[in-house]
């Protein structure tokens, strides 16, 4: 440091020349810092570093203007650059101001930092070219106007910002057909603003894309799958978007088109409410349900004779069953199509619980359910399949066909009942007295057809007498299901029988007599009188015969 004379630190005896110093000055190879405090006010400081880099330069001149505490001690020394060897200022301390003429002054190092409050505006210094660059984040130009689809005065197209640089954009719904051919339109009706107009949809007699627009749907009539809206339909107790698949040995409940059910591809089941009779509940099925009948259903008889095969196809009906609290829905199988509430828990089987012992019993496809939660609960038959049973009481599903599946009930198809089922000894018959000989024919069979309302039509036919019957017991003709009614024996007059008697070349005829509820046979009365019933011996020389009757089957 030099104060007054001499001016050179290396030649203290030299008092003249360019190096003489008459003013207090510090010469250091750097710029001053706020920690350079040990100097008097108005002290000058010269940067004598010839290798200094911007923003510093060799020959920069600073002076100590004041001390500033800033809450610390000792106070900071505030040095202000008063001259630069690179580009000497015109004089004085520079400042910057905004459009309101509010000035900002340099800090203690003589610097004013530019700052962007917008993340889209970047400020970058270019010291080598003495520039500061302002750029948008995307690198493109500023937008100062927006061209819209339409304008209505006082709106002006293109739309320009207001004095604050703002354009107001609002979204509104408009009447169908008023948003141009696009269905969505940008439209200005006032200066410095525009609207995004979206028209509402409407109905039309034919396709018209100019009427496309916003709409919403009645949840009782439609359901939504990721924006694809489908009609539920107006019938209660039905299903939507559900199909079946049987790929031996697995039976699967899936979406109607064969895809997997999911949260975005769900099926709907509509059932009566348990808690609010008269109302319906819509259940969404969001996952496939599959099982293997051959292993899952073994041991269940469904009213057939245990240990005796039912090799002919029998109809089996698929039910949707609500939980008793109306929160869940599951699926079950039964031999009858006309239940409107599920059986008691003791007659609902599932894997590991072979309790489906009657025709009206249910088998739960989902083995994880608690059957008590679905007992005596609202249900609805939604379709059909066919099955056979082995002598080991194991079940096999038949192939699906156009008359089997969702919405199919097999009510136009006749099925064959095995002749040795439901207590029959042979020819579909038995005797009320043991030891009687049951007649046989070279050709005999029992056909039956189930109506969806629970009525059953039975046709027993024979041809070519083979073995004569012997015994005085009452002949019994066995049927596929027990009757539904209760009451006195012989109630009703549901059918007729006829046999050709070879001895007199004439037909004998009579009527059918029922027994009581849950009895799986009928008896034959000659003529129209409630007299002695036919016995095995009657059928000697009876070559051609037919027994036909129609009855309501039990749900139990």
ABEGO torsion letter per residue (X at the ends): XBBEOBABAABAABABEAABBABBBBBBABBBBAABABBBBGBBBBBABAABBOABBBGBBBBBABBBAGGBOBBBBBBBBABBAABBBAEEBBBBBBAAGBBBBBBAAGBBBBBBABAABBBBBBAAAGBBBBBBAAGBBBBABBBBABBBOABBOBBBBBAAGBBBBBBBBBBBGAAEAAGBBBBBABBGBBBBBBBBBBBBABBBAAABEBBBBBAAABBBBGGBBBBAEABBGBBBGBBBBBBOABBBBBBAAGBBBBAABBBBBBBBBAABBGBBBBBBBABBBBBBAAAAABGBAGGBBBGBBBABBBBBBBBBBBBAAGABBBBBBBABAABABBBBAAABBBBGBBABABAABBBBABAABBAAAABGBBBBBAEBBBBBBBAAGBBBBBBBBAABEBGBAGAABBBBBBAABGGBABGGBBBABBGBBBBBBABBBBBBBBBAAGBBBBBBBBBGBABBBBEABBBBBBBABBBABBEBBGBEBABBBBBBBAAAGBBBBBBBBBBBBGBABBBBBBEABBBBBBBAAAABGBABBBBBBBBBBBAX
